[in-house]
């Protein structure tokens, strides 16, 4: 029951954060917390395949960036009233969140279907390198597109719009992000407990056995890969909204690395752990960057040491080792 | 004779990639270790080569210094971190080496400053050579190609004709057996790591006069090196050579000629834009094609 206690208290804390931040006259905390939630959503999605399907994807930055670019491109075309090229019908984009965000998930999912179908022909270390290489390919593709800013990126003239809400207000945006993260968490934990999730965990533990039992293993893994990419795409769409800017640097390979670090720091295979991992890593970055401009020279060894000595992650530390998973 | 020049440029890039991939593929084949920090060793090689060359005036001395410095850093990394990761899964190895990259990049920035270094080729290589009548080609690039060939022959000799090479091959396929026969496998691992690091340092040193020496240069070539290893097959030095040349040539030729080819069918402006994007994707498309045909790479050497 400690799991339920941790998750309920975590989301309660997050829910009361904006009033407290206003009371302390520090609304900047809301912006930071929103950023953490967005990265936490991406890390949670990555954990779905990393912790339950043993697929070490080093290319999730690509789906993060694609989600962001869908929002960026649609907003850009809406602003200039230009028709989006290479579509079978004439459409000048949209700024509605109900169009942009599902579309971001759809595009990320479709690209993941292609990348996953190719990458899942391999295993282990090949899979790591191939997902990295495909993400890098998309990164260079975006750099090479001058219509959408190339290396300089695109400025968004507005955040997405939902009827009845004002997303440019930082605490309203925060609550929208929080609700989405909560929904994705509930959905993921239901999926993990479902028959689908059990098959996935079975593949992680003994893939030949699942295959012999007659499960179409690759199809299950590909489905999980696509779902994971969709969650990451949604996080990307939210990140584009928060920054009101998209650029290829969202897709840089270091973003993939950071997402993996968040999953490991928080605890692989726990879903809520990666959210905590995102909070931990981003706060560590904030604090160290406040001390010195060369903060990475401190963060690097901390990462190496935590991999070498602190196994299991923050969540398992909170939940107790035996209770976890 | 633009084509011949570009072809040679491709071969030269291929040789650099081979130097990187040979070390990385040996480290993976023998120790089952994925080492992202290989690009950092390349950067160390480049910086030390440039610094020593500028200080002493001798590029050869610089190259030796670069190789030695990279090898020393490699041994240090191996003894402090990697040694504890051989039995962990690849995810832990990726994360630990990711941490090492962050540290190495920032430390380099602190020592050498944020601005890029530039190095000229040494005087005896700065001329051009007529490869065909009326076709000059920079001597330095030919020197890089020659260095790559020498290293390839050297590695072939070491791996197939020496006792160390025999142990390397045996260690890759039957690790327990080699240990059981009483060989010091841990020393062998450190040696292979140092060899791989020295090759990365050599690649970095040779890249000095061709590229800007800057923080982050290691990661650019690291990802290309991964593509080479995927195409060539993990653990195979021969695969690293063939795939390195293939990737080098495809990348260079598509960058050089794709705009011209596309202009025959598309309007000039959009052809340029499209060619820029597509040519930087060409090697990844090549990789995808190889994966579909041979998922284990061209020369699959050892069991994963």
Interface residues (C-beta under 8 A of the other chain):
Chain A: X50 X56 X58 X118 X119 X121 X122 X123 X124 X125 X126 X128 X129 X130 X132 X133 X134 X136 X137 X140 X141 X143 X144 X145 X146 X147 X253 X257 X260 X261 X264 X268 X294 X295 X296 X297 X299 X300 X301 X302 X303 X304 X307 X308
Chain B: X28 X32 X34 X81 X84 X85 X90 X91 X92 X94 X95 X96 X98 X99 X100 X101 X102 X103 X104 X105 X106 X107 X109 X110 X219 X223 X226 X227 X229 X230 X234 X273 X276 X277 X278 X280 X281 X284 X285 X287 X288 X291 X292 X295 X296 X304
